[in-house]
Amino acid sequence: MALVVVIVGVLVWSPWSAHNSSAATTAAPSLRTVEVTTGTVAKTLTQAGNLRYPTLKTVTSHATGTITAVPEVGTTISRGDTLYEVDTAPTVLFTGSFPVWRDLSVGMKGKDVLQLEKNLSALGYFSRVPDEEFHEQTTEAVKKWQKAIGVPETGTVAQSAIALAPDEGKIGATQLSVGSAVTDGATVLTLTASTPSVQVMLPLEQQNFAAKDAAVRVTLPDGSSAKGKVTSVGQAQGGSNQAGNQSAGSQGQDSAQPAERSIPVEIALSETSSAGSQEAAVQVAFVGERHEGVLTVPVDALLAHPGGGCDLEVIDDANARRTVPVKLGLVADGVVEISGDGVRDGTTVVAAKE
């Protein structure tokens, strides 16, 4: 019989063996046999990724003067912590997305006021329900906050007193050091996420492996592994619509090859204790289609059936051999899902010799 070969995408593939149909009807001692088992067949894909701490905010100054304090790289910064000082006046981290564009004082209204009150409430200084109006109660809350951070209790919040970021984080880099002159708009430091994430550029043809919220397994630089979850899947990048359109006359000439099209996949780690503090290369195992509780055999137990399809060579309790047609399901990692009359969990079948 003809030799049949299975190739499953980029996954592990194995040759399907062909057995001589004219062989004796009793099993020979030299035969390799395997049992049909009930199990799980899942397509997996392992791809290189980059472990890093994403940038939350590039922090710029709204003050002019001299940097008198700046944290060390790696310092964790929570809401209410000082990011840096200019002429000993602190700039404090608040969380939010609305830009700080003016000084804030009693009587003012707007989204920036609501954002201020939410932060003062989270820090324990504001007891009312936050709204968009700067009340006298807001002034009192601001004074309490100012007293706590050691600045004059004016009740007015200077634009330079706070810096906004989407979340708490850690210092990823400092662009200015203590003693440096700073002007309005100058970049002082970079705030990154406190926990690392992984980015994988997944080949476009493998995009089915990357579904939002899908579970993955990440192998870290120290060899340990951590669970992860796909948090976002981006748009395809790279490549060229003109790939493959070279004329015959250009063959043999030096030309840039079109980049492989890929999609950026972001992964959040559920376990970060072994992730380390620096960027690093990691391996990410994605699981695609998965069938559980199905009958399986090694792919080298399959026989090519004349006219198409596949058989198994079954050995019964009397040691007699017969071929049984089977339907194939999912194939992955050298294992194939099967179904058909005459096969069940525990059935002994002939397989190719190793």
C-alpha distance (Angstrom), angle and dihedral (degrees) to the residues before:
residue distance angle dihedral
M1 . . .
A2 3.81 . .
L3 3.78 120.7 .
V4 3.80 111.8 -112.8
V5 3.81 122.2 -155.4
V6 3.82 126.3 -159.7
I7 3.81 120.6 -157.2
V8 3.79 115.6 -178.3
G9 3.79 110.0 -165.4
V10 3.76 107.7 -82.3
L11 3.75 92.5 -28.6
V12 3.80 128.5 112.2
W13 3.80 111.9 -72.0
S14 3.77 131.5 -166.5
P15 3.80 133.9 -170.5
W16 3.79 117.2 -105.4
S17 3.77 108.8 -130.2
A18 3.80 124.7 -128.7
H19 3.78 119.1 -141.4
N20 3.79 126.3 -156.3
S21 3.83 107.6 -104.7
S22 3.80 90.6 -154.3
A23 3.82 93.3 61.8
A24 3.79 120.4 123.4
T25 3.80 116.4 -76.1
T26 3.80 93.3 -122.7
A27 3.77 126.8 71.2
A28 3.78 117.1 -101.3
P29 3.78 118.6 -140.0
S30 3.83 91.1 -119.7
L31 3.80 93.5 60.8
R32 3.78 119.1 112.6
T33 3.77 111.4 -134.2
V34 3.78 133.8 -173.5
E35 3.78 134.2 -173.8
V36 3.77 128.2 -118.8
T37 3.81 105.8 -115.6
T38 3.78 136.5 -170.0
G39 3.76 111.4 -122.0
T40 3.78 148.9 111.8
V41 3.78 128.2 -62.4
A42 3.80 115.7 -164.8
K43 3.77 132.8 169.9
T44 3.79 110.3 -130.8
L45 3.78 133.6 -173.0
T46 3.80 126.6 -165.6
Q47 3.79 115.7 -156.8
A48 3.80 134.3 175.7
G49 3.79 115.5 -108.8
N50 3.79 141.0 179.3
L51 3.80 121.1 -118.0
R52 3.80 110.9 -151.7
Y53 3.78 145.0 142.1
P54 3.83 107.5 -107.4
T55 3.79 118.4 -132.6
L56 3.80 113.2 -105.7
K57 3.79 98.9 -178.3
T58 3.77 142.0 -9.6
V59 3.80 100.2 -138.3
T60 3.80 117.3 -142.9
S61 3.78 127.1 -171.2
H62 3.80 125.9 -110.9
A63 3.80 90.7 -171.1
T64 3.78 134.1 76.7
G65 3.78 121.1 -142.3
T66 3.79 138.4 62.5
I67 3.80 128.2 -32.0
T68 3.82 105.2 -116.8
A69 3.81 99.2 171.4
V70 3.78 136.1 16.7
P71 3.82 128.1 164.8
E72 3.78 124.7 -113.6
V73 3.79 119.0 -100.2
G74 3.79 109.1 -89.3
T75 3.81 95.0 31.6
T76 3.80 112.6 141.1
I77 3.81 112.1 -124.6
S78 3.81 120.9 -160.2
R79 3.77 129.3 -172.4
G80 3.80 107.7 -72.2
D81 3.80 95.1 25.1
T82 3.79 121.3 124.4
L83 3.80 113.6 -103.7
Y84 3.81 96.0 -171.8
E85 3.80 141.9 -33.6
V86 3.79 130.6 -122.2
D87 3.82 114.3 -162.9
T88 3.86 85.4 -12.7
A89 3.83 91.9 -59.3
P90 3.83 109.1 125.1
T91 3.78 127.1 -130.6
V92 3.80 107.8 -150.7
L93 3.80 130.3 -154.3
F94 3.80 116.5 -114.6
T95 3.80 122.3 173.0
G96 3.78 124.3 -124.6
S97 3.77 143.1 86.3
F98 3.80 106.0 -114.4
P99 3.83 110.8 101.7
V100 3.79 121.8 -110.7
W101 3.80 100.3 -122.8
R102 3.83 105.8 153.0
D103 3.78 146.1 17.5
L104 3.81 112.2 -87.6
S105 3.81 126.4 -137.7
V106 3.79 141.7 151.6
G107 3.81 116.0 -52.7
M108 3.79 96.0 27.7
K109 3.79 121.9 124.2
G110 3.79 133.5 -162.4
K111 3.77 148.7 88.0
D112 3.79 90.4 -69.4
V113 3.81 89.1 60.1
L114 3.81 90.8 51.3
Q115 3.79 89.4 49.7
L116 3.81 91.2 50.3
E117 3.80 92.7 50.0
K118 3.81 92.1 48.2
N119 3.79 90.2 55.0
L120 3.80 93.7 45.2
S121 3.81 88.3 49.8
A122 3.81 92.2 50.2
L123 3.82 89.1 51.0
G124 3.81 91.8 50.8
Y125 3.81 99.6 -109.8
F126 3.82 101.3 104.0
S127 3.83 121.3 58.6
R128 3.82 102.1 178.8
V129 3.78 126.0 85.4
P130 3.83 104.5 -88.0
D131 3.80 115.5 -110.1
E132 3.80 138.3 161.6
E133 3.81 97.5 -90.0
F134 3.81 125.8 89.3
H135 3.85 101.3 -135.2
E136 3.79 131.1 179.7
Q137 3.82 85.7 -97.7
T138 3.79 87.6 58.5
T139 3.79 89.8 52.6
E140 3.81 90.9 52.3
A141 3.81 90.9 48.9
V142 3.80 90.6 50.1
K143 3.81 91.0 51.0
K144 3.81 91.2 51.7
W145 3.80 89.7 50.4
Q146 3.81 92.5 46.8
K147 3.81 90.8 51.0
A148 3.82 90.1 51.5
I149 3.81 93.2 53.2
G150 3.80 94.1 43.6
V151 3.81 102.7 -112.2
P152 3.83 130.6 123.1
E153 3.83 111.7 -70.8
T154 3.79 98.1 -123.4
G155 3.80 99.1 143.0
T156 3.80 88.2 -132.3
V157 3.80 121.3 106.3
A158 3.79 113.0 -141.9
Q159 3.78 117.4 -144.3
S160 3.80 88.3 -121.6
A161 3.83 93.3 54.3
I162 3.79 96.9 74.9
A163 3.79 138.3 38.6
L164 3.79 122.7 -162.5
A165 3.80 127.6 -138.4
P166 3.82 131.2 166.9
D167 3.80 91.4 -114.6
E168 3.77 145.3 -10.6
G169 3.78 114.5 -75.8
K170 3.77 145.6 143.0
I171 3.78 136.1 -82.1
G172 3.79 107.9 -87.9
A173 3.81 98.0 176.1
T174 3.80 140.3 -12.0
Q175 3.78 119.2 -139.5
L176 3.81 95.3 -174.3
S177 3.80 128.8 42.4
V178 3.79 132.0 -153.6
G179 3.79 108.8 -68.7
S180 3.79 95.0 27.8
A181 3.77 119.0 130.6
V182 3.80 113.6 -117.2
T183 3.78 132.3 -165.0
D184 3.79 134.0 -168.6
G185 3.81 108.3 -73.2
A186 3.81 96.5 19.7
T187 3.80 117.0 136.6
V188 3.81 110.7 -114.7
L189 3.79 105.0 173.5
T190 3.78 147.0 -21.3
L191 3.79 121.5 -114.7
T192 3.80 116.1 -153.4
A193 3.79 133.7 -173.2
S194 3.80 115.9 -80.3
T195 3.78 92.9 -131.4
P196 3.78 125.7 49.0
S197 3.76 126.1 -117.4
V198 3.78 132.2 -164.5
Q199 3.78 128.0 -125.2
V200 3.79 121.1 -159.3
M201 3.80 124.2 -173.8
L202 3.79 98.8 -145.7
P203 3.82 119.6 -160.8
L204 3.78 108.3 -108.3
E205 3.79 93.2 -121.4
Q206 3.82 89.1 59.4
Q207 3.81 95.8 51.3
N208 3.82 92.7 116.0
F209 3.80 88.1 73.1
A210 3.82 91.5 63.4
A211 3.79 110.9 69.2
K212 3.80 119.5 158.3
D213 3.83 111.4 -96.2
A214 3.82 91.4 14.6
A215 3.81 114.7 147.0
V216 3.81 118.6 -117.1
R217 3.79 136.7 176.1
V218 3.82 119.1 -128.6
T219 3.81 122.4 -157.9
L220 3.81 107.7 -148.4
P221 3.83 127.7 -147.9
D222 3.82 92.8 -98.1
G223 3.81 90.9 56.1
S224 3.79 95.5 -105.0
S225 3.78 121.0 120.6
A226 3.78 133.5 -134.4
K227 3.77 134.7 -166.3
G228 3.76 117.5 -112.5
K229 3.78 141.4 178.7
V230 3.79 130.4 -143.2
T231 3.81 106.7 -114.8
S232 3.79 100.5 176.5
V233 3.79 141.6 5.5
G234 3.79 115.8 -154.9
Q235 3.78 135.3 -155.5
A236 3.79 122.8 -76.7
Q237 3.79 114.8 -85.9
G238 3.80 136.6 -168.5
G239 3.79 128.1 14.8
S240 3.77 128.6 93.8
N241 3.77 134.3 -105.6
Q242 3.77 87.4 -139.0
A243 3.79 95.7 59.5
G244 3.75 110.8 134.8
N245 3.82 93.9 15.7
Q246 3.80 96.7 108.2
S247 3.77 114.2 132.5
A248 3.78 121.1 -120.5
G249 3.80 89.4 -111.9
S250 3.81 91.2 61.7
Q251 3.78 95.3 54.7
G252 3.79 112.9 116.9
Q253 3.80 92.5 24.6
D254 3.79 121.6 114.5
S255 3.78 110.2 -98.8
A256 3.76 135.5 158.0
Q257 3.77 113.0 -99.8
P258 3.82 114.7 -129.5
A259 3.78 113.0 -105.7
E260 3.77 117.8 -110.2
R261 3.79 111.8 -99.8
S262 3.79 112.4 -116.8
I263 3.78 141.6 166.9
P264 3.83 125.6 -129.9
V265 3.79 112.6 -122.3
E266 3.82 120.6 -167.5
I267 3.80 119.0 -153.4
A268 3.80 128.5 -168.4
L269 3.80 117.3 -150.1
S270 3.79 118.0 -133.4
E271 3.81 90.6 -162.5
T272 3.80 117.4 44.7
S273 3.80 105.2 160.7
S274 3.82 92.3 100.7
A275 3.79 96.8 37.4
G276 3.80 96.0 95.3
S277 3.78 127.4 -144.6
Q278 3.80 100.4 -90.5
E279 3.78 135.3 69.8
A280 3.79 112.3 -91.2
A281 3.79 143.7 168.4
V282 3.80 115.2 -101.8
Q283 3.80 138.3 175.2
V284 3.80 120.4 -121.3
A285 3.81 123.1 -158.7
F286 3.80 113.8 -154.3
V287 3.80 122.7 -167.0
G288 3.78 117.1 -145.9
E289 3.80 127.7 176.0
R290 3.80 111.0 3.4
H291 3.83 130.1 -169.9
E292 3.80 117.6 -170.2
G293 3.81 129.9 -165.8
V294 3.81 94.9 19.7
L295 3.81 131.9 136.2
T296 3.80 111.7 -99.8
V297 3.80 140.8 -177.0
P298 3.80 133.6 175.3
V299 3.79 110.1 -88.3
D300 3.81 90.5 -119.8
A301 3.81 89.1 68.4
L302 3.81 91.4 68.0
L303 3.79 122.8 102.2
A304 3.77 125.6 -155.4
H305 3.81 108.7 -113.2
P306 3.83 117.0 -140.1
G307 3.79 107.3 -104.3
G308 3.79 93.6 18.2
G309 3.76 138.9 -55.3
C310 3.78 129.0 68.6
D311 3.79 140.4 -85.1
L312 3.77 137.7 -161.9
E313 3.80 121.9 -139.9
V314 3.79 103.3 -132.6
I315 3.82 124.8 -159.7
D316 3.80 111.8 -153.4
D317 3.80 129.7 -155.3
A318 3.81 90.3 -86.9
N319 3.81 89.5 56.6
A320 3.81 90.8 -111.8
R321 3.80 119.2 142.3
R322 3.78 128.0 -138.5
T323 3.78 135.8 161.4
V324 3.78 119.8 -114.9
P325 3.82 123.2 -167.8
V326 3.81 114.6 -126.8
K327 3.77 137.3 -172.9
L328 3.79 117.3 -127.2
G329 3.77 125.2 -134.6
L330 3.78 129.3 172.0
V331 3.82 117.8 -5.2
A332 3.81 121.1 -159.1
D333 3.79 139.2 147.1
G334 3.79 94.4 -0.4
V335 3.81 94.4 -51.8
V336 3.81 127.0 106.1
E337 3.79 131.6 -160.1
I338 3.81 111.6 -128.4
S339 3.80 139.8 -177.3
G340 3.78 134.2 178.4
D341 3.79 145.8 115.6
G342 3.77 114.1 -67.3
V343 3.81 97.3 28.9
R344 3.78 126.1 95.9
D345 3.78 139.6 148.4
G346 3.81 107.6 -56.2
T347 3.81 97.3 22.0
T348 3.82 110.4 144.9
V349 3.80 116.1 -130.8
V350 3.79 135.9 176.9
A351 3.81 117.7 -106.7
A352 3.78 133.8 -174.0
K353 3.79 116.2 -84.4
E354 3.79 113.8 -100.0
